[in-house]
Amino acid sequence: MLGSLSPVAMLLWLGVVLRPILLVGALAARVIPGKGSEFILELPPLRVPRPGNILVKTVARIEWYLKEAVPLFVLGTLILFVADRLNVLSKLEAVAAPLLHGLLDSPGDRRRPSSSAFSAAISAPPGLYHLCADRPARPRAGRRRRRGHHACSFPASRISS
């Protein structure tokens, strides 16, 4: 913010900011009677953490994550799976189409990948493979296309659909 200003302008800014602070402090010292309190800031002793303590804390956080977050992810995935199988997501896409196309100015061909990404991030690799499996493979300049690689640049053998 002040890097582009000259040193004179920076000193002027510093004076404008510090003057009210110092003025209020001086007035408060004259108006409020009595002796000022001592400013004491106690810091706890700083120690180098022990590897065993770090390990215990890490294991506790992993346990919490597995107990709290993973069931929610599984429940969300299950709900989205059931909604997809019952065509609820397709109906929701049809209802949201005017909003996506009109208000957000999103073309129609982008609705399906965005809802797929919304529905399950875990299924992204097979979904990406499905989206680009029909595209012809184009090797990059100076590179020869390896066997088993497609236009999406990941081996088909690693993808289970």
WOKACOR-V344945 format. One record per residue. NEAR is the number of other C-alpha atoms within 10 Angstrom. Layout:
<<NEAR> <NEAR>>
This chain:
<<4> <9> <7> <8> <11> <10> <11> <9> <12> <14> <12> <12> <13> <11> <12> <11> <11> <11> <11> <11> <11> <11> <11> <10> <12> <11> <10> <11> <13> <9> <9> <9> <8> <8> <7> <8> <6> <6> <6> <6> <6> <6> <6> <6> <5> <6> <6> <5> <8> <8> <9> <9> <10> <11> <11> <11> <12> <12> <12> <12> <12> <12> <12> <12> <12> <12> <11> <11> <12> <12> <12> <12> <12> <11> <12> <14> <16> <13> <13> <17> <16> <13> <16> <15> <11> <11> <12> <14> <19> <15> <13> <12> <16> <13> <11> <13> <17> <14> <13> <17> <14> <11> <9> <10> <10> <14> <11> <11> <8> <11> <16> <13> <14> <10> <14> <16> <14> <11> <19> <16> <11> <10> <13> <15> <15> <15> <18> <15> <20> <13> <12> <14> <15> <10> <11> <10> <14> <13> <14> <9> <6> <6> <8> <9> <14> <10> <8> <11> <14> <20> <17> <17> <15> <13> <14> <16> <8> <10> <12> <9> <10>>
